[in-house]
Amino acid sequence: MGTTDPDPAFFVQTFSVVGFDQERVQEWARRYVNSVCQRLQGLAAQRTAAVAVRLEKVLEAFSSERVATQHFASLTGYGHGDQAREVVDRVFARVLGAQKAAVRLQFVSGTHAIAAALFGVLRPGDQLLSVTGQPYDTLEEVIGLRGSGQGSIAEFGISYQQLPLTAEGCVDIPALEIALEVPRRMVFIQRSCGYSWRPSLSIAAIGELCARIHASQPECVCFVDNCYGELVEEREPPEVGADLIAGSLIKNLGGTIVPTGGYVAGRADLVEQACCRLTAPGIGSEGGIGFDLYRLVLQGLFLAPQMVAEALIGADLVAGVFDALGFAVKPALGAHRGDLIQAVQLGNPEALKVVCRAFQACSPVGAYLDPVPAAMPGYASDLVMAGGTFIDGSTSEFSADAPLRPPYNLYVQGGTHRTHVELALIRALVALVRAGLLDLPQTG
């Protein structure tokens, strides 16, 4: 791969004279992506250097809890007194800065873990307030914003209110102050942007929100949806005042190798209440086995700091490539990142499909598949998804997806190593040019 920036005259010769030429367009794409990589070397070095801090935290947790090979095996049946499960919980609690954690393969997704926390903590008559606007699509039916008759929290008499974000995509603090004049049992904070065109929340911002909420209502539970955000910053939400968090093991903390599962962490009593919803009252966190998969859970956590850093470097590259081509991106290149997600506003449903097909074709699994928009359980809109991942649905591996609705934003996440992202971007640029969807520089 060359190291020089693309020459505009290269476009004229290739496209104005000889038409589409696969070999020459691919050479341009390689040179162009490589030039962005060169410009981002300093930022990539910062991401790599930050791995040490996160990894030291993980290693200290392993050492303090005396993790050994006997903790790779689990019991059978009820799992009562499973020492491996208990060690895993304590290790994750240390890494997340929580009093207690419950790491369970019985959680089928991050949404499931969040739902267990909501149903476990909230009671009929309680008030739930979302301060980050509309929640992620898969939570809408849990809350009762869509669907009926499935047992949403609304059907159990739990009231819900959400505060719209400001025009800049930030929490509306004056509106929050007014909302806190009403007693709230729980305030919900979504750390990640999800499918919203907004910045993801920083740990500092989460800490400020929790402090403000607790100052007004000390007994109110600050609950953070931590999906996509783990290990992106040095601290986690429980370390800055969050009472409860939840997330998925096939995202950041699984290190790309954990086959399924999720976690809840935070105050010990709240974690136990969530576990009572996962299992049953009286059983709570004392039940459930690990199917002899705890080695993967622990090894995934060990790998997670490096995998998160690679995904962040990949996200920076996606932002740099599309920004220079004139597409709106969020976060902007060099802006603070609170999660792994990079959004690109493609503005065209065909462009969404083309990019997703290109990413799928560059996947290690199912590269021959053609991602087409389709309905997916829990989502309001049809989705187009590219994710040829070893763990089905793993967004810690490189993937991209988008709800097929204006303004047709593509959400890219994950990546086990930056080179994979580079190759996928090259393929996507060639595909966009072939489809006539990429405006090319012209000389005068």
C-alpha positions as CSV (number, residue, x, y, z in Angstrom):
1,M,0.0,0.0,0.0
2,G,1.3,3.5,-0.9
3,T,1.6,6.3,1.6
4,T,0.8,9.3,-0.6
5,D,-2.6,11.0,-0.6
6,P,-4.8,10.4,-3.7
7,D,-4.2,12.7,-6.6
8,P,-7.4,14.2,-8.0
9,A,-6.1,13.7,-11.5
10,F,-6.2,10.0,-10.8
11,F,-10.0,10.2,-10.6
12,V,-10.3,12.0,-13.9
13,Q,-8.2,9.4,-15.8
14,T,-10.0,6.5,-14.2
15,F,-13.6,7.6,-14.3
16,S,-13.8,10.2,-17.1
17,V,-11.6,8.4,-19.6
18,V,-11.8,4.7,-19.1
19,G,-14.9,4.3,-17.0
20,F,-15.1,2.0,-14.1
21,D,-11.9,-0.1,-13.8
22,Q,-12.0,-2.5,-10.9
23,E,-8.2,-2.7,-10.5
24,R,-7.6,1.0,-10.7
25,V,-10.5,2.0,-8.4
26,Q,-9.3,-0.6,-5.9
27,E,-5.8,0.9,-6.0
28,W,-7.2,4.4,-5.4
29,A,-9.3,3.0,-2.5
30,R,-6.2,1.4,-1.0
31,R,-4.2,4.5,-1.3
32,Y,-7.0,6.7,0.1
33,V,-7.6,4.5,3.2
34,N,-3.9,4.2,3.8
35,S,-3.5,8.0,3.7
36,V,-6.2,8.3,6.4
37,C,-4.4,5.6,8.5
38,Q,-1.2,7.6,8.2
39,R,-3.0,10.8,9.5
40,L,-4.4,8.9,12.4
41,Q,-1.2,7.2,13.6
42,G,-0.9,9.5,16.6
43,L,-4.5,8.9,17.8
44,A,-4.0,5.1,17.3
45,A,-0.9,5.3,19.4
46,Q,-2.9,6.9,22.2
47,R,-5.5,4.2,22.0
48,T,-2.9,1.5,22.2
49,A,-1.1,3.2,25.1
50,A,-4.4,3.3,27.1
51,V,-4.6,-0.5,27.0
52,A,-2.1,-0.8,29.8
53,V,-4.3,1.0,32.3
54,R,-7.3,-1.1,31.6
55,L,-5.3,-4.3,31.5
56,E,-3.7,-3.6,34.8
57,K,-7.1,-3.2,36.3
58,V,-8.2,-6.6,34.9
59,L,-5.0,-8.3,36.1
60,E,-5.4,-6.9,39.6
61,A,-8.9,-8.2,39.8
62,F,-7.7,-11.7,38.7
63,S,-4.9,-11.6,41.2
64,S,-7.0,-10.4,44.1
65,E,-9.6,-13.1,43.5
66,R,-6.9,-15.8,43.1
67,V,-8.2,-17.0,39.7
68,A,-7.0,-20.5,38.9
69,T,-7.7,-23.3,36.5
70,Q,-10.3,-24.9,38.8
71,H,-12.5,-21.8,38.1
72,F,-12.8,-22.8,34.5
73,A,-15.3,-25.6,35.4
74,S,-18.8,-25.2,36.7
75,L,-21.2,-27.3,38.6
76,T,-24.3,-28.9,37.1
77,G,-28.0,-28.7,38.0
78,Y,-28.9,-25.8,40.3
79,G,-25.4,-24.5,40.6
80,H,-25.7,-23.9,44.3
81,G,-22.4,-23.0,45.8
82,D,-20.6,-22.8,42.4
83,Q,-17.3,-21.3,43.4
84,A,-16.3,-20.6,39.8
85,R,-19.5,-18.5,39.3
86,E,-18.8,-16.7,42.5
87,V,-15.2,-15.9,41.5
88,V,-16.3,-14.7,38.1
89,D,-18.8,-12.4,39.7
90,R,-16.2,-10.9,42.1
91,V,-13.7,-10.4,39.3
92,F,-16.2,-8.5,37.2
93,A,-17.3,-6.5,40.2
94,R,-13.8,-5.3,40.7
95,V,-13.2,-4.4,37.1
96,L,-16.5,-2.5,37.0
97,G,-16.0,-0.8,40.4
98,A,-19.2,-2.3,41.8
99,Q,-20.2,-3.8,45.1
100,K,-21.5,-6.8,43.4
101,A,-21.8,-8.2,39.9
102,A,-23.8,-11.1,38.4
103,V,-22.4,-12.5,35.2
104,R,-24.8,-15.0,33.7
105,L,-24.8,-16.9,30.4
106,Q,-28.6,-17.2,31.0
107,F,-28.9,-13.6,29.9
108,V,-29.6,-13.8,26.2
109,S,-28.7,-10.2,25.5
110,G,-28.0,-6.9,27.0
111,T,-31.6,-6.0,26.6
112,H,-32.5,-9.1,28.7
113,A,-30.1,-8.0,31.4
114,I,-31.6,-4.5,31.4
115,A,-35.1,-5.9,31.5
116,A,-34.2,-8.1,34.5
117,A,-33.0,-5.0,36.3
118,L,-36.1,-3.0,35.5
119,F,-38.5,-5.7,36.5
120,G,-36.4,-6.7,39.5
121,V,-36.1,-3.2,41.0
122,L,-39.3,-1.4,40.0
123,R,-42.7,-2.1,41.6
124,P,-46.3,-1.1,40.7
125,G,-46.7,2.6,41.2
126,D,-43.0,3.5,40.7
127,Q,-41.9,6.2,38.4
128,L,-39.2,5.5,35.8
129,L,-37.5,8.5,34.1
130,S,-35.3,8.3,31.0
131,V,-33.0,11.4,30.7
132,T,-31.4,10.4,27.4
133,G,-34.5,10.6,25.2
134,Q,-36.0,7.6,23.4
135,P,-34.3,4.4,24.6
136,Y,-32.7,1.8,22.3
137,D,-35.3,0.2,20.0
138,T,-35.3,-3.2,21.8
139,L,-36.3,-1.6,25.1
140,E,-39.4,0.1,23.7
141,E,-41.6,-3.1,24.1
142,V,-40.0,-3.8,27.5
143,I,-41.1,-0.3,28.7
144,G,-44.5,-0.4,26.8
145,L,-43.9,2.2,24.2
146,R,-44.7,-0.4,21.5
147,G,-46.6,-3.6,21.6
148,S,-49.1,-4.8,24.2
149,G,-50.1,-7.9,26.1
150,Q,-46.5,-9.1,26.6
151,G,-46.0,-8.0,30.1
152,S,-44.2,-4.6,29.7
153,I,-43.5,-2.6,32.8
154,A,-46.4,-0.3,31.8
155,E,-48.7,-3.3,32.2
156,F,-47.5,-3.7,35.7
157,G,-48.5,-0.2,36.6
158,I,-45.0,1.5,36.4
159,S,-45.1,5.0,35.0
160,Y,-42.6,6.1,32.4
161,Q,-41.5,9.5,31.2
162,Q,-38.6,10.5,28.9
163,L,-36.9,13.8,28.5
164,P,-36.0,14.8,25.0
165,L,-32.4,15.6,24.4
166,T,-31.2,19.1,23.5
167,A,-30.6,20.1,19.9
168,E,-26.9,19.3,20.5
169,G,-27.9,15.8,21.7
170,C,-27.1,16.4,25.3
171,V,-29.2,15.8,28.5
172,D,-31.5,18.7,29.1
173,I,-30.4,19.7,32.6
174,P,-33.2,22.4,33.2
175,A,-35.8,19.8,32.2
176,L,-34.2,17.3,34.5
177,E,-34.4,19.7,37.4
178,I,-38.1,20.1,36.8
179,A,-38.7,16.4,36.4
180,L,-37.0,15.7,39.7
181,E,-39.6,17.7,41.5
182,V,-41.7,14.5,41.1
183,P,-40.5,11.5,43.2
184,R,-38.8,8.9,40.9
185,R,-37.8,5.4,41.8
186,M,-35.3,5.1,39.0
187,V,-33.6,7.3,36.4
188,F,-32.5,5.5,33.3
189,I,-29.3,6.7,31.5
190,Q,-28.3,5.2,28.2
191,R,-24.5,5.6,27.8
192,S,-24.3,4.7,24.2
193,C,-25.9,6.7,21.3
194,G,-27.7,3.5,20.2
195,Y,-29.6,4.4,17.0
196,S,-29.7,8.1,17.8
197,W,-27.7,10.8,16.2
198,R,-26.1,12.1,19.4
199,P,-22.8,12.0,21.3
200,S,-22.4,9.0,23.7
201,L,-22.1,10.0,27.3
202,S,-18.8,10.4,28.9
203,I,-18.1,8.9,32.3
204,A,-17.7,12.5,33.6
205,A,-21.1,13.4,32.3
206,I,-22.6,10.3,33.9
207,G,-21.0,11.2,37.2
208,E,-22.4,14.7,37.1
209,L,-25.9,13.3,36.3
210,C,-25.8,10.8,39.2
211,A,-24.6,13.5,41.6
212,R,-27.4,15.9,40.5
213,I,-30.0,13.2,40.8
214,H,-28.9,11.9,44.2
215,A,-28.7,15.5,45.6
216,S,-32.3,15.9,44.7
217,Q,-33.6,12.4,45.5
218,P,-31.0,10.4,47.5
219,E,-33.1,7.1,47.2
220,C,-33.5,7.3,43.5
221,V,-31.7,4.6,41.6
222,C,-29.4,5.8,38.8
223,F,-29.4,2.9,36.3
224,V,-27.0,3.0,33.3
225,D,-27.3,1.0,30.2
226,N,-23.6,0.3,29.8
227,C,-23.7,-1.5,26.5
228,Y,-20.8,-0.6,24.1
229,G,-19.1,1.5,26.7
230,E,-17.1,-0.9,28.9
231,L,-13.4,-0.2,29.1
232,V,-13.6,2.7,26.7
233,E,-12.6,5.0,29.5
234,E,-10.5,4.4,32.7
235,R,-13.6,4.4,35.0
236,E,-16.9,2.7,34.9
237,P,-20.3,4.2,35.9
238,P,-20.4,2.6,39.4
239,E,-17.2,4.4,40.2
240,V,-18.8,7.8,39.6
241,G,-22.1,7.2,41.4
242,A,-24.3,4.9,39.3
243,D,-26.3,2.5,41.4
244,L,-26.8,-0.2,38.8
245,I,-25.5,-1.0,35.3
246,A,-26.2,-3.8,32.8
247,G,-24.7,-5.0,29.6
248,S,-23.9,-7.8,27.2
249,L,-21.0,-10.3,27.1
250,I,-21.0,-10.4,23.3
251,K,-20.0,-6.7,23.3
252,N,-16.9,-5.2,24.9
253,L,-16.3,-7.3,28.0
254,G,-16.5,-10.6,26.1
255,G,-13.3,-9.8,24.3
256,T,-14.9,-11.3,21.1
257,I,-14.8,-14.9,22.4
258,V,-17.6,-15.3,24.9
259,P,-20.5,-17.1,23.2
260,T,-23.4,-15.5,25.0
261,G,-24.5,-13.8,28.2
262,G,-24.8,-10.6,30.0
263,Y,-24.2,-8.9,33.4
264,V,-25.7,-6.6,36.0
265,A,-23.5,-4.8,38.5
266,G,-23.7,-2.1,41.1
267,R,-25.2,-1.9,44.6
268,A,-25.4,-5.4,46.1
269,D,-29.1,-5.2,46.9
270,L,-30.1,-4.0,43.5
271,V,-28.0,-6.7,41.7
272,E,-29.8,-9.3,43.9
273,Q,-33.2,-7.9,43.0
274,A,-32.3,-8.2,39.3
275,C,-31.1,-11.7,39.8
276,C,-34.4,-12.6,41.5
277,R,-36.1,-11.6,38.3
278,L,-33.7,-13.7,36.2
279,T,-34.2,-16.8,38.4
280,A,-36.8,-16.6,41.1
281,P,-37.3,-14.8,44.5
282,G,-35.4,-16.8,47.1
283,I,-32.9,-18.0,44.5
284,G,-31.5,-14.8,43.1
285,S,-27.8,-14.9,42.4
286,E,-27.3,-18.3,44.1
287,G,-28.5,-20.3,41.1
288,G,-27.4,-20.9,37.6
289,I,-24.4,-22.7,36.1
290,G,-21.8,-21.7,33.6
291,F,-21.9,-24.8,31.3
292,D,-18.1,-25.1,31.7
293,L,-17.7,-21.9,29.8
294,Y,-16.1,-19.8,32.5
295,R,-12.7,-20.1,30.9
296,L,-14.0,-18.2,27.9
297,V,-15.7,-15.6,30.2
298,L,-12.5,-15.0,32.1
299,Q,-10.3,-15.1,29.0
300,G,-12.6,-12.8,27.2
301,L,-12.3,-10.3,30.0
302,F,-8.5,-10.6,29.9
303,L,-8.6,-9.9,26.1
304,A,-11.2,-7.1,26.3
305,P,-8.9,-4.1,26.9
306,Q,-6.9,-4.9,23.7
307,M,-10.1,-5.7,21.7
308,V,-11.8,-2.5,22.8
309,A,-8.7,-0.4,21.8
310,E,-8.6,-2.1,18.3
311,A,-12.3,-1.4,17.9
312,L,-11.8,2.3,18.9
313,I,-9.0,2.6,16.3
314,G,-11.3,1.1,13.7
315,A,-14.0,3.5,14.6
316,D,-11.6,6.4,14.2
317,L,-10.7,5.1,10.8
318,V,-14.3,4.8,9.7
319,A,-14.9,8.4,10.8
320,G,-11.8,9.6,9.0
321,V,-12.6,7.9,5.8
322,F,-16.2,9.0,5.5
323,D,-15.6,12.5,6.9
324,A,-13.0,13.3,4.2
325,L,-15.5,12.1,1.6
326,G,-18.1,14.7,2.7
327,F,-20.4,12.5,4.9
328,A,-21.5,13.6,8.3
329,V,-20.1,11.4,11.1
330,K,-20.7,11.2,14.8
331,P,-18.6,11.4,16.8
332,A,-16.5,13.7,14.8
333,L,-12.9,12.6,14.2
334,G,-10.9,13.4,17.3
335,A,-14.0,14.0,19.5
336,H,-14.5,12.3,22.8
337,R,-15.7,8.7,22.5
338,G,-18.0,7.2,25.1
339,D,-18.6,3.9,23.3
340,L,-17.4,1.9,20.3
341,I,-20.1,3.0,17.9
342,Q,-19.3,5.2,14.9
343,A,-22.3,6.6,13.0
344,V,-22.1,7.7,9.4
345,Q,-25.0,9.6,7.8
346,L,-25.2,8.1,4.3
347,G,-28.5,9.8,3.5
348,N,-29.5,7.1,1.0
349,P,-31.0,3.7,1.6
350,E,-29.1,2.2,-1.4
351,A,-25.8,3.5,0.1
352,L,-26.7,1.7,3.3
353,K,-27.3,-1.5,1.5
354,V,-24.1,-1.2,-0.6
355,V,-21.9,-0.6,2.4
356,C,-23.4,-3.4,4.4
357,R,-23.0,-5.8,1.5
358,A,-19.3,-4.8,1.2
359,F,-18.7,-5.3,4.9
360,Q,-20.4,-8.6,4.8
361,A,-18.3,-9.7,1.9
362,C,-15.2,-8.9,3.9
363,S,-16.4,-10.9,6.9
364,P,-14.7,-14.2,8.0
365,V,-18.1,-16.0,8.3
366,G,-20.9,-15.9,5.8
367,A,-19.0,-13.6,3.3
368,Y,-21.2,-15.1,0.5
369,L,-24.5,-13.8,2.2
370,D,-26.3,-10.8,0.9
371,P,-27.6,-8.7,3.8
372,V,-31.1,-7.4,3.0
373,P,-33.4,-5.2,5.1
374,A,-35.7,-7.4,7.2
375,A,-37.7,-7.3,10.4
376,M,-36.0,-8.3,13.6
377,P,-37.6,-9.0,17.0
378,G,-37.7,-5.9,19.2
379,Y,-37.0,-3.4,16.5
380,A,-39.5,-0.9,15.1
381,S,-38.0,-0.6,11.6
382,D,-36.6,-3.1,9.2
383,L,-32.8,-3.5,9.7
384,V,-30.0,-4.1,7.3
385,M,-27.1,-5.8,9.1
386,A,-23.7,-6.8,8.2
387,G,-22.1,-9.1,10.7
388,G,-20.2,-12.2,9.5
389,T,-19.0,-12.8,13.1
390,F,-17.8,-16.0,14.8
391,I,-20.3,-15.3,17.7
392,D,-23.7,-14.7,16.2
393,G,-24.8,-11.1,16.8
394,S,-21.4,-10.2,18.4
395,T,-20.9,-6.4,18.1
396,S,-17.4,-6.6,19.6
397,E,-16.4,-8.2,16.3
398,F,-16.6,-5.9,13.3
399,S,-20.1,-5.3,12.2
400,A,-22.5,-2.7,11.0
401,D,-26.2,-2.2,11.0
402,A,-28.8,0.4,10.3
403,P,-32.6,0.9,10.7
404,L,-34.0,1.5,7.2
405,R,-35.4,5.0,8.0
406,P,-34.3,8.6,7.2
407,P,-31.7,10.0,7.3
408,Y,-30.2,6.5,6.8
409,N,-27.5,6.5,9.3
410,L,-25.1,3.6,9.4
411,Y,-23.8,2.4,12.8
412,V,-20.4,0.7,12.7
413,Q,-19.0,-1.1,15.8
414,G,-16.4,-3.5,17.0
415,G,-13.4,-5.0,15.3
416,T,-10.9,-7.5,16.5
417,H,-8.0,-5.7,14.7
418,R,-7.7,-2.5,12.7
419,T,-6.5,-4.2,9.6
420,H,-9.9,-5.9,9.1
421,V,-11.6,-2.5,9.3
422,E,-9.1,-1.2,6.7
423,L,-9.9,-4.0,4.3
424,A,-13.7,-3.6,4.7
425,L,-13.5,0.1,4.1
426,I,-11.5,-0.4,0.9
427,R,-14.2,-2.8,-0.3
428,A,-17.0,-0.4,0.6
429,L,-15.4,2.5,-1.3
430,V,-15.0,0.4,-4.4
431,A,-18.7,-0.8,-4.1
432,L,-19.9,2.8,-3.6
433,V,-18.0,3.9,-6.7
434,R,-19.3,1.0,-8.7
435,A,-22.9,1.8,-7.7
436,G,-22.5,5.5,-8.7
437,L,-23.2,6.6,-5.1
438,L,-19.9,8.3,-4.3
439,D,-19.2,11.8,-5.5
440,L,-15.7,12.0,-6.8
441,P,-13.3,14.9,-6.9
442,Q,-13.0,16.6,-10.3
443,T,-10.3,18.8,-11.7
444,G,-11.0,22.2,-13.3
